[in-house]
Amino acid sequence: MNEYLYLYRGGNPMGSPEEMQKTMKVWMGWFEELGKKGNLKDGGQPLDKGGKIVKGKSVTDGPFAEKDLVGGYSLVLAKDLAHAAELAKGCPLLQHGGQVEIRPVLKMG
């Protein structure tokens, strides 16, 4: 199995506290299913919208352009990129207009 980083971008899952709780339950169910199948290495965390950008010797504040905003990440295990993409199709963010960027993790050494 190879490692793939899922970067969660966009989407609008906000709503009432009840709707947010329901959405969180769907996320937890998806993570649980990935875990049962041996495909979840690290569920990751959501990311704050603030931050810094370091380029050369300069440091600037976010916020970042909406198109570049990463809301969170996870680390999954899959046979290949096609398998990782198939697993990502179950991501709850897709139901809210978001997308999952999948990046292969290179093995060093």
Backbone as JSON, one array per atom type, in Angstrom:
{
  "sequence": "MNEYLYLYRGGNPMGSPEEMQKTMKVWMGWFEELGKKGNLKDGGQPLDKGGKIVKGKSVTDGPFAEKDLVGGYSLVLAKDLAHAAELAKGCPLLQHGGQVEIRPVLKMG",
  "N": [[0.85, -1.19, 0.0], [0.43, 2.24, -0.74], [1.06, 5.62, 0.38], [-1.17, 8.39, 0.5], [-1.93, 11.81, 0.43], [-4.75, 13.52, 1.36], [-6.13, 16.54, 0.56], [-8.42, 18.78, 1.67], [-10.6, 20.9, 0.07], [-12.52, 23.88, -0.25], [-16.14, 23.95, -0.43], [-19.17, 24.21, 1.5], [-20.05, 23.5, 4.35], [-21.35, 24.67, 6.49], [-23.93, 25.55, 8.82], [-26.84, 25.17, 10.86], [-26.3, 24.35, 14.36], [-27.24, 21.73, 14.68], [-27.21, 20.74, 12.05], [-24.46, 20.91, 11.54], [-23.54, 19.06, 13.41], [-24.68, 16.75, 12.38], [-23.32, 16.61, 9.94], [-20.7, 16.22, 10.9], [-20.99, 13.71, 12.02], [-21.36, 12.18, 9.71], [-18.82, 12.5, 8.54], [-17.26, 11.19, 10.5], [-18.25, 8.6, 10.26], [-17.4, 8.01, 7.67], [-14.6, 8.09, 8.0], [-14.39, 5.98, 9.85], [-15.19, 3.8, 8.27], [-13.15, 3.81, 6.29], [-11.03, 3.2, 7.99], [-11.72, 0.61, 8.93], [-11.33, -0.84, 6.62], [-8.65, -0.7, 6.39], [-7.52, 1.51, 5.19], [-7.08, 4.01, 6.28], [-4.6, 5.97, 7.48], [-4.02, 8.25, 8.97], [-6.35, 10.33, 10.27], [-6.09, 13.05, 10.23], [-6.54, 16.63, 10.61], [-8.77, 19.47, 10.87], [-7.98, 22.66, 9.39], [-7.05, 25.95, 10.43], [-8.11, 29.11, 9.06], [-6.31, 31.21, 9.05], [-2.8, 32.18, 8.94], [0.66, 32.08, 7.85], [2.77, 33.08, 5.14], [5.77, 32.14, 3.83], [8.27, 33.29, 1.86], [11.23, 33.18, 0.3], [13.05, 35.43, 2.11], [11.01, 36.84, 3.15], [8.04, 37.26, 5.12], [4.63, 36.96, 5.13], [1.23, 37.7, 6.08], [-1.69, 35.52, 6.01], [-5.11, 36.15, 5.06], [-5.49, 33.44, 2.75], [-5.94, 33.09, -0.79], [-9.21, 32.21, -1.78], [-9.39, 30.03, -3.57], [-7.11, 28.65, -2.98], [-7.42, 27.82, -0.42], [-7.04, 25.48, 2.04], [-8.91, 23.29, 3.84], [-8.47, 21.15, 5.52], [-6.87, 17.96, 6.17], [-6.0, 14.51, 5.43], [-4.37, 11.34, 5.79], [-4.1, 8.63, 3.75], [-4.1, 5.12, 2.88], [-3.53, 3.34, -0.05], [-3.78, 1.18, -2.96], [-2.97, 2.3, -5.39], [-2.94, 5.42, -7.27], [-5.4, 5.56, -8.59], [-7.0, 3.93, -6.97], [-6.9, 5.43, -4.61], [-8.3, 7.67, -5.49], [-10.81, 6.56, -5.93], [-11.54, 5.87, -3.31], [-11.75, 8.44, -2.25], [-14.11, 9.35, -3.32], [-16.13, 8.92, -1.52], [-16.03, 10.97, 0.28], [-17.47, 13.23, 2.56], [-17.35, 16.0, 2.09], [-17.71, 16.43, -0.59], [-20.41, 16.45, -0.97], [-21.07, 18.97, -0.32], [-20.18, 20.73, -2.2], [-17.42, 20.83, -2.19], [-13.97, 19.78, -2.78], [-11.57, 17.11, -3.14], [-8.2, 17.05, -3.08], [-5.72, 14.92, -4.2], [-2.62, 13.74, -3.28], [0.26, 11.93, -4.0], [2.44, 10.51, -1.59], [5.83, 10.73, -1.47], [8.3, 8.25, -0.98], [11.13, 8.49, 0.95], [14.51, 7.58, 0.66]],
  "CA": [[0.0, 0.0, 0.0], [1.12, 3.52, -0.82], [0.44, 6.7, 1.14], [-1.7, 9.52, -0.25], [-2.42, 12.91, 1.23], [-5.99, 14.16, 0.9], [-6.29, 17.94, 0.95], [-9.84, 19.12, 1.52], [-10.72, 22.29, -0.38], [-13.83, 24.44, -0.58], [-17.36, 23.42, 0.17], [-19.84, 25.06, 2.47], [-20.81, 22.63, 5.24], [-21.88, 25.41, 7.63], [-25.38, 25.55, 9.0], [-27.23, 25.19, 12.26], [-25.52, 23.38, 15.15], [-27.74, 20.38, 14.41], [-26.7, 20.35, 10.74], [-23.02, 20.7, 11.69], [-23.37, 17.81, 14.14], [-25.02, 15.69, 11.43], [-22.19, 16.55, 9.0], [-19.56, 15.62, 11.62], [-21.3, 12.29, 12.15], [-21.09, 11.58, 8.39], [-17.36, 12.45, 8.43], [-16.75, 10.14, 11.4], [-18.63, 7.33, 9.65], [-16.51, 7.79, 6.52], [-13.29, 7.73, 8.56], [-14.5, 4.65, 10.44], [-15.23, 2.84, 7.16], [-11.79, 3.75, 5.75], [-10.21, 2.52, 8.99], [-12.06, -0.82, 8.93], [-10.77, -1.44, 5.41], [-7.19, -0.56, 6.44], [-7.1, 2.58, 4.29], [-6.87, 5.29, 6.97], [-3.38, 6.0, 8.27], [-4.17, 9.36, 9.91], [-7.53, 11.12, 9.92], [-5.7, 14.45, 10.09], [-7.22, 17.67, 11.38], [-9.16, 20.66, 10.11], [-6.99, 23.73, 9.48], [-7.53, 27.31, 10.6], [-7.98, 29.9, 7.83], [-5.19, 32.14, 9.17], [-1.49, 31.57, 8.77], [1.74, 32.88, 7.3], [3.4, 32.62, 3.91], [7.19, 32.44, 3.83], [8.83, 33.22, 0.51], [12.56, 33.76, 0.44], [13.25, 35.92, 3.47], [9.85, 37.63, 3.58], [6.93, 36.56, 5.76], [3.4, 37.74, 5.04], [0.05, 37.08, 6.68], [-2.84, 35.13, 5.2], [-5.72, 34.92, 4.56], [-5.08, 32.98, 1.45], [-6.99, 33.16, -1.81], [-10.21, 31.15, -1.58], [-9.08, 28.85, -4.38], [-5.99, 27.95, -2.39], [-7.71, 27.52, 0.96], [-7.12, 24.06, 2.4], [-9.68, 23.22, 5.08], [-7.99, 20.05, 6.36], [-6.11, 16.93, 5.47], [-5.95, 13.14, 5.95], [-3.39, 10.48, 5.15], [-4.74, 7.34, 3.47], [-3.31, 4.06, 2.25], [-4.24, 2.8, -1.21], [-2.93, 0.42, -3.88], [-2.43, 3.22, -6.38], [-3.66, 6.69, -7.32], [-6.8, 5.29, -8.98], [-7.67, 3.42, -5.77], [-7.05, 6.58, -3.71], [-9.38, 8.5, -6.04], [-12.07, 5.84, -5.69], [-11.84, 6.03, -1.88], [-12.11, 9.84, -2.02], [-15.47, 9.6, -3.78], [-17.03, 8.84, -0.38], [-15.79, 12.1, 1.18], [-18.66, 14.06, 2.79], [-17.18, 17.36, 1.58], [-18.19, 16.46, -1.97], [-21.85, 16.74, -0.9], [-21.22, 20.39, -0.01], [-19.52, 21.51, -3.23], [-15.97, 20.85, -2.02], [-13.19, 18.84, -3.56], [-10.46, 16.45, -2.48], [-6.98, 16.96, -3.87], [-4.99, 13.72, -3.78], [-1.2, 13.84, -3.6], [1.06, 10.79, -3.56], [3.54, 10.8, -0.67], [7.04, 10.06, -1.95], [9.09, 7.59, 0.05], [12.52, 8.91, 0.93], [15.49, 6.54, 1.05]],
  "C": [[0.89, 1.25, 0.0], [0.36, 4.56, -0.01], [0.01, 7.83, 0.21], [-2.23, 10.56, 0.73], [-3.69, 13.45, 0.59], [-5.99, 15.58, 1.45], [-7.72, 18.34, 0.65], [-9.97, 20.6, 1.21], [-12.19, 22.64, -0.63], [-14.99, 23.78, 0.14], [-17.93, 24.39, 1.18], [-20.7, 24.22, 3.39], [-21.44, 23.35, 6.43], [-23.4, 25.33, 7.66], [-25.68, 25.64, 10.47], [-26.33, 24.22, 13.04], [-25.95, 21.94, 14.91], [-27.21, 19.86, 13.07], [-25.2, 20.08, 10.79], [-22.73, 19.39, 12.41], [-23.66, 16.62, 13.21], [-23.87, 15.5, 10.42], [-20.98, 15.88, 9.66], [-19.77, 14.12, 11.78], [-21.02, 11.54, 10.84], [-19.57, 11.46, 8.18], [-16.8, 11.3, 9.27], [-17.08, 8.76, 10.86], [-17.73, 6.99, 8.47], [-15.12, 7.38, 6.99], [-13.31, 6.32, 9.15], [-14.48, 3.57, 9.35], [-13.85, 2.69, 6.52], [-10.87, 2.98, 6.7], [-10.46, 1.02, 9.0], [-11.44, -1.55, 7.75], [-9.24, -1.34, 5.37], [-6.66, 0.55, 5.54], [-6.84, 3.92, 4.98], [-5.62, 5.2, 7.82], [-3.49, 7.07, 9.35], [-5.34, 10.21, 9.44], [-7.24, 12.6, 9.75], [-6.5, 15.38, 10.98], [-7.75, 18.74, 10.43], [-8.09, 21.73, 10.32], [-7.67, 25.07, 9.64], [-7.31, 28.08, 9.31], [-6.81, 30.87, 7.88], [-3.87, 31.43, 8.93], [-0.5, 32.56, 8.21], [2.22, 32.25, 6.0], [4.85, 33.08, 3.97], [7.71, 32.24, 2.41], [10.17, 33.94, 0.54], [12.75, 34.17, 1.89], [12.06, 36.74, 3.96], [8.77, 36.72, 4.17], [5.72, 37.47, 5.7], [2.26, 36.97, 5.69], [-0.89, 36.55, 5.61], [-3.87, 36.23, 5.41], [-5.28, 34.63, 3.13], [-6.25, 33.1, 0.47], [-7.93, 31.98, -1.63], [-9.88, 29.89, -2.36], [-7.95, 28.03, -3.8], [-6.25, 27.49, -0.96], [-7.88, 26.02, 1.18], [-7.8, 24.01, 3.77], [-9.22, 22.13, 6.02], [-7.28, 19.03, 5.51], [-6.31, 15.58, 6.14], [-4.86, 12.4, 5.2], [-4.01, 9.1, 5.0], [-3.74, 6.38, 2.83], [-4.15, 3.47, 1.13], [-3.24, 2.08, -2.11], [-2.22, 1.34, -4.87], [-3.29, 4.48, -6.39], [-5.13, 6.49, -7.7], [-7.6, 4.79, -7.78], [-7.9, 4.56, -4.77], [-8.19, 7.49, -4.17], [-10.74, 7.86, -5.79], [-12.49, 5.99, -4.23], [-12.33, 7.44, -1.58], [-13.54, 10.15, -2.44], [-16.49, 9.54, -2.64], [-16.91, 10.02, 0.57], [-17.05, 12.96, 1.32], [-18.56, 15.47, 2.23], [-17.73, 17.5, 0.16], [-19.68, 16.78, -2.03], [-22.13, 18.22, -0.66], [-20.46, 21.26, -1.01], [-18.01, 21.58, -3.11], [-15.28, 19.84, -2.92], [-12.07, 18.26, -2.71], [-9.3, 16.41, -3.46], [-6.19, 15.78, -3.32], [-3.54, 13.85, -4.24], [-0.46, 12.62, -3.1], [2.18, 11.27, -2.63], [4.76, 10.01, -1.16], [7.79, 9.45, -0.78], [10.54, 8.0, -0.12], [13.4, 7.74, 1.36], [15.01, 5.23, 0.64]]
}
